[in-house]
Amino acid sequence: MAAQTLLQHSDRLPEINLSNLLGPKPGPIVGVASVIDGDTIEIHGQRIRFNGIDAPESRQYCDDAKGFEYPCGRRSAEALDSFLAASRPVQCTFVDWDRYHRFVGDCRRADGASVEGWMVEHGQALDWPRYSHGAYAQQQAKAEAAKVGLWVGKFQAPWEWRAEHADGTAPSRQPLGIISRRLVVQSGYPCEPRRTCKQIGSCDEAQWYLQNCSWGGKLDRDGDGVACERLC
């Protein structure tokens, strides 16, 4: 019964094998980080998931103070990128392995500032009580009271968003900078701001948004793989 309970619906489920049970814990990882999203970075080829917080997913949108959608997942990643760039390198101390073989750690900038604490306090991520046991509850209360970041409008908790959009596959995201360069090189079409079919000038452009942008599926309302059919 205990094993069955452990195996249910966990993004942070450790791999159960002898190396985890008996092997030595990894030492701290130190280096210049590439941002994957608002709660995941990569240093020296090792993916690192921040312990105790959860940020919006790369494809997630939220509502701002006026009720307009904005890419809160991308906004969170950009905020993290700017924060880390101000004091390099980053040092991450091992806590656990998750089921995607990511190093789960507590991370600090070179100046000692807690990455997790900063992200929550500035409304770019949430305290995740399931793993933090409320470690960042005070920072979250401060962000909510100040209405900064996510708290300026309405949003869905990232863990709830993932549950609604689950496809059963592991994350395959690339670092933030790589994504940006690839989109520019491929076509010159930007994924932001979001567009409707009335704002798109050609079938080729519509298809590119469908295939490359997180919101592109809304252009294919009948799900036949052709975006903005009036243009095609």
VEXTOR-337878 format. One line per 4 residues: number of its first residue (from 1); for each residue x, y, z of N, C-alpha, C. Coordinates in nm, 3 decimals. Example, Ala and Ser with C-alpha at 12.3 -4.5 7.8 and 13.67 -1.06 7.14 Angstrom:
1	1.319 -0.569 0.780 1.230 -0.450 0.780 1.320 -0.330 0.780; 1.285 -0.225 0.708 1.367 -0.106 0.714 1.290 0.003 0.787;
//
This chain:
1	0.083 -0.121 0.000 0.000 0.000 0.000 0.086 0.125 0.000; 0.193 0.127 0.077 0.280 0.244 0.082 0.344 0.269 -0.052; 0.386 0.161 -0.119 0.449 0.177 -0.250 0.350 0.229 -0.351; 0.225 0.183 -0.345 0.122 0.230 -0.438 0.095 0.378 -0.419;
5	0.091 0.422 -0.296 0.068 0.564 -0.267 0.181 0.648 -0.321; 0.304 0.601 -0.306 0.421 0.676 -0.351 0.422 0.696 -0.501; 0.368 0.599 -0.574 0.378 0.601 -0.719 0.270 0.683 -0.786; 0.178 0.742 -0.713 0.066 0.812 -0.774 0.100 0.957 -0.807;
9	0.090 0.993 -0.935 0.085 1.132 -0.983 0.194 1.222 -0.924; 0.318 1.191 -0.947 0.424 1.275 -0.892 0.516 1.324 -1.000; 0.534 1.458 -1.010 0.633 1.515 -1.100 0.774 1.498 -1.045; 0.783 1.472 -0.917 0.912 1.468 -0.851 0.944 1.329 -0.799;
13	0.878 1.224 -0.855 0.897 1.089 -0.807 1.040 1.043 -0.830; 1.116 1.005 -0.727 1.252 0.958 -0.746 1.254 0.824 -0.818; 1.361 0.799 -0.892 1.382 0.668 -0.949 1.421 0.573 -0.836; 1.349 0.463 -0.824 1.377 0.369 -0.717 1.475 0.263 -0.768;
17	1.603 0.278 -0.738 1.704 0.182 -0.777 1.816 0.186 -0.674; 1.909 0.092 -0.687 2.013 0.080 -0.586 2.104 0.202 -0.580; 2.126 0.267 -0.696 2.215 0.384 -0.695 2.156 0.497 -0.612; 2.020 0.510 -0.615 1.958 0.613 -0.532 1.959 0.575 -0.384;
21	1.940 0.446 -0.356 1.931 0.403 -0.218 2.067 0.394 -0.150; 2.170 0.351 -0.226 2.299 0.323 -0.166 2.410 0.416 -0.213; 2.393 0.476 -0.327 2.502 0.556 -0.384 2.519 0.688 -0.311; 2.636 0.751 -0.326 2.660 0.881 -0.262 2.580 0.991 -0.328;
25	2.543 1.090 -0.251 2.472 1.205 -0.307 2.567 1.288 -0.391; 2.519 1.343 -0.503 2.604 1.430 -0.584 2.645 1.554 -0.506; 2.763 1.605 -0.537 2.806 1.730 -0.477 2.735 1.847 -0.542; 2.757 1.967 -0.489 2.695 2.086 -0.548 2.739 2.105 -0.694;
29	2.651 2.162 -0.773 2.681 2.195 -0.911 2.696 2.347 -0.920; 2.806 2.392 -0.977 2.834 2.536 -0.986 2.864 2.570 -1.131; 2.804 2.678 -1.182 2.833 2.720 -1.318 2.735 2.823 -1.367; 2.757 2.869 -1.489 2.666 2.962 -1.554 2.548 2.882 -1.607;
33	2.428 2.924 -1.574 2.308 2.847 -1.605 2.243 2.891 -1.735; 2.189 2.793 -1.808 2.096 2.819 -1.918 1.956 2.796 -1.865; 1.866 2.888 -1.892 1.730 2.879 -1.840 1.645 2.791 -1.930; 1.582 2.689 -1.871 1.489 2.604 -1.944 1.348 2.660 -1.930;
37	1.307 2.687 -1.807 1.182 2.758 -1.778 1.196 2.819 -1.640; 1.086 2.865 -1.583 1.095 2.939 -1.458 1.135 2.859 -1.336; 1.142 2.727 -1.347 1.186 2.648 -1.232 1.290 2.543 -1.269; 1.347 2.553 -1.388 1.445 2.455 -1.433 1.558 2.523 -1.508;
41	1.681 2.487 -1.475 1.798 2.540 -1.544 1.887 2.424 -1.588; 1.990 2.456 -1.662 2.088 2.356 -1.703 2.227 2.412 -1.681; 2.312 2.334 -1.613 2.451 2.372 -1.589 2.539 2.254 -1.627; 2.636 2.278 -1.713 2.729 2.172 -1.756 2.655 2.049 -1.808;
45	2.545 2.071 -1.877 2.469 1.961 -1.935 2.375 1.890 -1.839; 2.370 1.932 -1.713 2.283 1.870 -1.614 2.158 1.954 -1.592; 2.041 1.895 -1.613 1.916 1.964 -1.583 1.898 1.972 -1.431; 1.858 2.088 -1.383 1.839 2.111 -1.241 1.700 2.169 -1.218;
49	1.619 2.100 -1.139 1.484 2.145 -1.105 1.489 2.208 -0.966; 1.442 2.332 -0.955 1.444 2.400 -0.826 1.355 2.327 -0.726; 1.404 2.313 -0.606 1.331 2.243 -0.502 1.226 2.333 -0.436; 1.105 2.283 -0.421 1.004 2.349 -0.339 0.923 2.458 -0.405;
53	0.948 2.487 -0.535 0.867 2.588 -0.603 0.819 2.532 -0.736; 0.721 2.597 -0.794 0.667 2.556 -0.924 0.634 2.682 -1.002; 0.687 2.692 -1.123 0.664 2.810 -1.208 0.573 2.772 -1.324; 0.506 2.870 -1.386 0.421 2.839 -1.501 0.500 2.768 -1.610;
57	0.433 2.678 -1.678 0.496 2.603 -1.787 0.522 2.694 -1.906; 0.616 2.654 -1.992 0.654 2.736 -2.107 0.535 2.769 -2.197; 0.439 2.676 -2.208 0.323 2.697 -2.295 0.204 2.757 -2.222; 0.222 2.792 -2.096 0.108 2.837 -2.015 0.083 2.987 -2.031;
61	-0.045 3.023 -2.040 -0.088 3.162 -2.045 -0.171 3.195 -1.921; -0.162 3.320 -1.878 -0.239 3.368 -1.763 -0.311 3.497 -1.803; -0.395 3.550 -1.715 -0.466 3.675 -1.741 -0.401 3.788 -1.663; -0.383 3.902 -1.729 -0.328 4.017 -1.659 -0.439 4.092 -1.586;
65	-0.407 4.209 -1.532 -0.502 4.283 -1.450 -0.626 4.324 -1.528; -0.615 4.336 -1.661 -0.728 4.376 -1.744 -0.800 4.257 -1.806; -0.754 4.137 -1.772 -0.819 4.017 -1.825 -0.765 3.970 -1.958; -0.656 4.031 -2.006 -0.596 3.990 -2.132 -0.494 3.879 -2.107;
69	-0.490 3.781 -2.198 -0.394 3.672 -2.184 -0.252 3.720 -2.212; -0.157 3.664 -2.139 -0.016 3.690 -2.167 0.063 3.563 -2.137; 0.179 3.546 -2.198 0.256 3.422 -2.182 0.331 3.419 -2.050; 0.261 3.382 -1.942 0.322 3.388 -1.809 0.438 3.290 -1.794;
73	0.433 3.178 -1.867 0.544 3.085 -1.861 0.672 3.144 -1.916; 0.661 3.208 -2.030 0.778 3.273 -2.090 0.823 3.392 -2.004; 0.728 3.464 -1.948 0.761 3.579 -1.864 0.841 3.534 -1.741; 0.801 3.424 -1.683 0.871 3.370 -1.567 1.014 3.331 -1.603;
77	1.030 3.265 -1.716 1.165 3.224 -1.760 1.253 3.345 -1.787; 1.197 3.448 -1.846 1.275 3.569 -1.876 1.317 3.639 -1.747; 1.226 3.642 -1.648 1.260 3.703 -1.519 1.374 3.627 -1.452; 1.368 3.496 -1.457 1.475 3.413 -1.399 1.607 3.438 -1.470;
81	1.603 3.446 -1.602 1.725 3.468 -1.680 1.791 3.600 -1.640; 1.712 3.705 -1.625 1.767 3.836 -1.586 1.822 3.832 -1.444; 1.752 3.763 -1.354 1.797 3.754 -1.215 1.931 3.680 -1.205; 1.944 3.571 -1.275 2.068 3.493 -1.269 2.184 3.567 -1.333;
85	2.156 3.642 -1.438 2.263 3.713 -1.510 2.327 3.821 -1.424; 2.257 3.868 -1.321 2.307 3.978 -1.238 2.417 3.936 -1.142; 2.431 3.805 -1.116 2.533 3.759 -1.020 2.566 3.614 -1.048; 2.662 3.592 -1.136 2.702 3.456 -1.174 2.829 3.416 -1.101;
89	2.851 3.283 -1.085 2.771 3.169 -1.129 2.665 3.131 -1.025; 2.587 3.029 -1.060 2.486 2.974 -0.971 2.543 2.849 -0.903; 2.507 2.828 -0.777 2.544 2.704 -0.708 2.418 2.634 -0.660; 2.404 2.505 -0.694 2.287 2.428 -0.658 2.327 2.308 -0.573;
93	2.264 2.293 -0.458 2.291 2.184 -0.364 2.187 2.074 -0.382; 2.230 1.952 -0.394 2.143 1.838 -0.423 2.042 1.812 -0.311; 1.916 1.785 -0.354 1.810 1.743 -0.262 1.759 1.604 -0.298; 1.735 1.580 -0.428 1.674 1.454 -0.471 1.691 1.440 -0.622;
97	1.655 1.324 -0.677 1.638 1.305 -0.821 1.489 1.297 -0.849; 1.443 1.354 -0.963 1.303 1.333 -0.997 1.293 1.225 -1.104; 1.170 1.193 -1.144 1.149 1.080 -1.234 1.201 1.106 -1.375; 1.230 1.231 -1.408 1.289 1.263 -1.537 1.440 1.269 -1.531;
101	1.497 1.217 -1.422 1.643 1.214 -1.401 1.701 1.353 -1.387; 1.621 1.446 -1.341 1.673 1.579 -1.314 1.721 1.590 -1.170; 1.827 1.662 -1.154 1.884 1.694 -1.023 1.792 1.798 -0.960; 1.731 1.766 -0.846 1.646 1.861 -0.775 1.731 1.926 -0.667;
105	1.740 2.059 -0.669 1.830 2.124 -0.575 1.784 2.259 -0.526; 1.849 2.305 -0.422 1.834 2.442 -0.373 1.946 2.524 -0.433; 1.912 2.635 -0.498 2.010 2.711 -0.576 2.025 2.854 -0.526; 2.148 2.902 -0.535 2.179 3.040 -0.495 2.269 3.104 -0.599;
109	2.252 3.235 -0.614 2.342 3.312 -0.700 2.478 3.326 -0.631; 2.572 3.383 -0.704 2.705 3.405 -0.647 2.702 3.498 -0.526; 2.604 3.589 -0.522 2.594 3.682 -0.409 2.517 3.622 -0.291; 2.479 3.495 -0.302 2.411 3.427 -0.192 2.260 3.435 -0.196;
113	2.203 3.510 -0.291 2.057 3.523 -0.298 1.992 3.391 -0.338; 1.887 3.352 -0.266 1.814 3.230 -0.298 1.733 3.248 -0.426; 1.757 3.160 -0.522 1.685 3.168 -0.649 1.537 3.136 -0.626; 1.510 3.031 -0.551 1.371 2.992 -0.526 1.296 3.102 -0.451;
117	1.359 3.157 -0.348 1.295 3.263 -0.270 1.264 3.385 -0.353; 1.359 3.423 -0.440 1.339 3.542 -0.524 1.224 3.520 -0.623; 1.220 3.403 -0.684 1.116 3.376 -0.783 0.977 3.382 -0.720; 0.962 3.328 -0.600 0.832 3.331 -0.533 0.799 3.471 -0.486;
121	0.896 3.540 -0.427 0.870 3.674 -0.374 0.834 3.774 -0.482; 0.881 3.750 -0.604 0.850 3.841 -0.715 0.735 3.790 -0.802; 0.664 3.689 -0.752 0.544 3.643 -0.820 0.568 3.570 -0.950; 0.689 3.518 -0.970 0.722 3.447 -1.093 0.713 3.295 -1.075;
125	0.687 3.251 -0.954 0.669 3.109 -0.923 0.588 3.099 -0.794; 0.540 2.979 -0.764 0.461 2.957 -0.644 0.534 2.866 -0.546; 0.511 2.890 -0.420 0.552 2.793 -0.318 0.475 2.665 -0.345; 0.546 2.551 -0.346 0.482 2.422 -0.374 0.481 2.342 -0.246;
129	0.376 2.355 -0.164 0.375 2.295 -0.030 0.402 2.145 -0.029; 0.366 2.079 -0.138 0.387 1.934 -0.146 0.533 1.896 -0.125; 0.624 1.986 -0.166 0.766 1.959 -0.154 0.839 2.060 -0.065; 0.784 2.179 -0.052 0.852 2.282 0.027 0.814 2.278 0.173;
133	0.697 2.218 0.203 0.641 2.221 0.338 0.626 2.365 0.388; 0.592 2.455 0.294 0.567 2.594 0.330 0.690 2.680 0.344; 0.804 2.633 0.294 0.931 2.707 0.311 0.925 2.847 0.252; 0.844 2.865 0.146 0.837 2.995 0.079 0.700 3.061 0.095;
137	0.627 3.019 0.195 0.492 3.073 0.217 0.496 3.223 0.247; 0.594 3.268 0.323 0.602 3.411 0.355 0.631 3.494 0.231; 0.722 3.445 0.147 0.752 3.518 0.023 0.629 3.523 -0.068; 0.553 3.414 -0.070 0.433 3.412 -0.153 0.328 3.509 -0.101;
141	0.311 3.515 0.029 0.214 3.608 0.087 0.253 3.752 0.055; 0.382 3.780 0.055 0.430 3.914 0.023 0.402 3.948 -0.123; 0.425 3.852 -0.213 0.399 3.874 -0.355 0.251 3.895 -0.381; 0.168 3.815 -0.316 0.023 3.827 -0.335 -0.028 3.962 -0.285;
145	0.022 4.005 -0.170 -0.021 4.134 -0.115 0.022 4.250 -0.204; 0.140 4.238 -0.264 0.192 4.345 -0.350 0.137 4.336 -0.493; 0.069 4.226 -0.525 0.013 4.204 -0.659 0.122 4.217 -0.766; 0.228 4.140 -0.750 0.336 4.139 -0.848 0.337 4.006 -0.922;
149	0.393 4.007 -1.043 0.404 3.886 -1.122 0.269 3.822 -1.149; 0.258 3.695 -1.121 0.133 3.622 -1.144 0.015 3.682 -1.070; 0.044 3.742 -0.955 -0.063 3.790 -0.867 -0.129 3.918 -0.916; -0.079 3.974 -1.026 -0.141 4.094 -1.080 -0.278 4.064 -1.142;
153	-0.297 3.937 -1.182 -0.423 3.899 -1.246 -0.469 3.762 -1.200; -0.515 3.680 -1.295 -0.563 3.547 -1.263 -0.474 3.443 -1.330; -0.457 3.330 -1.261 -0.373 3.224 -1.317 -0.413 3.091 -1.259; -0.371 2.986 -1.323 -0.391 2.851 -1.274 -0.259 2.801 -1.217;
157	-0.262 2.736 -1.103 -0.140 2.682 -1.045 -0.075 2.589 -1.146; 0.057 2.597 -1.162 0.124 2.516 -1.265 0.094 2.367 -1.254; 0.087 2.313 -1.131 0.061 2.170 -1.117 -0.078 2.134 -1.164; -0.173 2.227 -1.151 -0.308 2.203 -1.201 -0.312 2.215 -1.353;
161	-0.236 2.312 -1.407 -0.229 2.329 -1.552 -0.171 2.205 -1.617; -0.064 2.150 -1.558 -0.002 2.029 -1.615 -0.098 1.911 -1.613; -0.175 1.900 -1.504 -0.270 1.789 -1.495 -0.374 1.796 -1.606; -0.415 1.915 -1.645 -0.515 1.932 -1.751 -0.456 1.914 -1.889;
165	-0.322 1.934 -1.902 -0.258 1.925 -2.033 -0.161 1.808 -2.041; -0.177 1.712 -1.952 -0.083 1.599 -1.947 -0.093 1.517 -2.074; 0.026 1.479 -2.126 0.029 1.391 -2.243 0.110 1.264 -2.215; 0.158 1.251 -2.089 0.228 1.130 -2.052 0.372 1.123 -2.094;
169	0.426 1.234 -2.146 0.564 1.232 -2.192 0.650 1.319 -2.103; 0.779 1.294 -2.105 0.875 1.372 -2.027 0.898 1.507 -2.092; 0.941 1.607 -2.016 0.969 1.738 -2.074 1.081 1.730 -2.175; 1.070 1.807 -2.284 1.176 1.809 -2.386 1.211 1.952 -2.422;
173	1.205 2.041 -2.324 1.225 2.182 -2.351 1.372 2.216 -2.369; 1.397 2.319 -2.447 1.532 2.367 -2.470 1.556 2.493 -2.390; 1.683 2.531 -2.368 1.711 2.656 -2.298 1.644 2.774 -2.367; 1.607 2.874 -2.287 1.534 2.991 -2.334 1.600 3.056 -2.454;
177	1.730 3.080 -2.447 1.801 3.147 -2.556 1.798 3.069 -2.685; 1.809 2.936 -2.676 1.807 2.852 -2.795 1.672 2.860 -2.863; 1.565 2.860 -2.785 1.430 2.871 -2.842 1.417 3.002 -2.918; 1.460 3.111 -2.858 1.445 3.242 -2.921 1.521 3.250 -3.052;
181	1.645 3.203 -3.054 1.725 3.210 -3.177 1.664 3.123 -3.285; 1.614 3.003 -3.250 1.559 2.913 -3.349 1.437 2.974 -3.417; 1.349 3.037 -3.340 1.228 3.094 -3.398 1.262 3.206 -3.495; 1.360 3.288 -3.463 1.397 3.398 -3.550 1.459 3.348 -3.679;
185	1.548 3.250 -3.669 1.619 3.199 -3.785 1.526 3.129 -3.881; 1.429 3.053 -3.828 1.346 2.972 -3.914 1.256 3.054 -4.005; 1.200 3.164 -3.957 1.103 3.230 -4.041 1.095 3.380 -4.024; 1.133 3.432 -3.911 1.113 3.573 -3.885 0.978 3.603 -3.824;
189	0.885 3.504 -3.817 0.756 3.525 -3.752 0.775 3.518 -3.602; 0.729 3.616 -3.527 0.738 3.608 -3.380 0.617 3.537 -3.321; 0.638 3.464 -3.211 0.526 3.397 -3.143 0.450 3.493 -3.053; 0.508 3.609 -3.026 0.440 3.706 -2.942 0.429 3.838 -3.018;
193	0.320 3.909 -3.010 0.199 3.872 -2.934 0.118 3.765 -3.006; 0.022 3.708 -2.936 -0.064 3.607 -2.996 -0.147 3.668 -3.108; -0.184 3.586 -3.205 -0.260 3.635 -3.320 -0.387 3.554 -3.341; -0.483 3.618 -3.407 -0.603 3.548 -3.453 -0.593 3.538 -3.604;
197	-0.679 3.458 -3.665 -0.675 3.441 -3.810 -0.695 3.573 -3.884; -0.769 3.665 -3.825 -0.792 3.795 -3.888 -0.664 3.878 -3.896; -0.565 3.844 -3.811 -0.440 3.921 -3.807 -0.327 3.853 -3.885; -0.359 3.743 -3.954 -0.257 3.666 -4.025 -0.276 3.683 -4.174;
201	-0.165 3.700 -4.248 -0.174 3.737 -4.389 -0.165 3.625 -4.489; -0.123 3.505 -4.449 -0.108 3.398 -4.546 -0.125 3.262 -4.481; -0.151 3.161 -4.566 -0.164 3.024 -4.518 -0.033 2.975 -4.458; 0.080 3.007 -4.524 0.211 2.963 -4.475 0.239 3.020 -4.336;
205	0.204 3.147 -4.317 0.226 3.209 -4.186 0.141 3.141 -4.080; 0.015 3.114 -4.112 -0.075 3.048 -4.017 -0.022 2.910 -3.979; 0.027 2.835 -4.080 0.079 2.701 -4.052 0.203 2.708 -3.964; 0.284 2.811 -3.984 0.405 2.824 -3.902 0.368 2.846 -3.756;
209	0.270 2.932 -3.731 0.226 2.956 -3.594 0.170 2.827 -3.532; 0.094 2.752 -3.611 0.036 2.627 -3.562 0.144 2.530 -3.517; 0.253 2.523 -3.593 0.356 2.424 -3.567 0.461 2.470 -3.465; 0.475 2.602 -3.446 0.587 2.650 -3.365 0.550 2.729 -3.240;
213	0.426 2.773 -3.228 0.388 2.857 -3.114 0.295 2.782 -3.020; 0.309 2.808 -2.891 0.230 2.737 -2.791 0.081 2.760 -2.810; 0.044 2.875 -2.863 -0.098 2.909 -2.879 -0.151 2.873 -3.018; -0.064 2.815 -3.103 -0.101 2.792 -3.242 -0.222 2.701 -3.262;
217	-0.246 2.610 -3.168 -0.360 2.520 -3.182 -0.493 2.590 -3.190; -0.502 2.711 -3.136 -0.629 2.785 -3.141 -0.663 2.831 -3.283; -0.565 2.827 -3.372 -0.590 2.864 -3.512 -0.649 2.748 -3.591; -0.647 2.630 -3.533 -0.700 2.510 -3.599 -0.817 2.458 -3.518;
221	-0.929 2.524 -3.530 -1.043 2.496 -3.441 -1.106 2.359 -3.468; -1.097 2.307 -3.591 -1.157 2.177 -3.618 -1.058 2.062 -3.606; -0.932 2.095 -3.570 -0.834 1.992 -3.543 -0.790 1.909 -3.662; -0.802 1.965 -3.783 -0.764 1.886 -3.902 -0.621 1.911 -3.947;
225	-0.545 1.990 -3.869 -0.406 2.015 -3.902 -0.384 2.131 -3.996; -0.490 2.202 -4.033 -0.479 2.319 -4.120 -0.527 2.441 -4.043; -0.439 2.537 -4.027 -0.473 2.659 -3.952 -0.535 2.762 -4.045; -0.633 2.835 -3.993 -0.694 2.947 -4.067 -0.732 2.904 -4.209;
229	-0.821 2.811 -4.218 -0.851 2.748 -4.348 -0.898 2.848 -4.455; -0.955 2.958 -4.414 -1.001 3.057 -4.514 -0.884 3.115 -4.592; -0.762 3.103 -4.536 -0.644 3.155 -4.603 -0.576 3.052 -4.693; -0.615 2.926 -4.681 -0.542 2.816 -4.747 -0.617 2.760 -4.870;
//
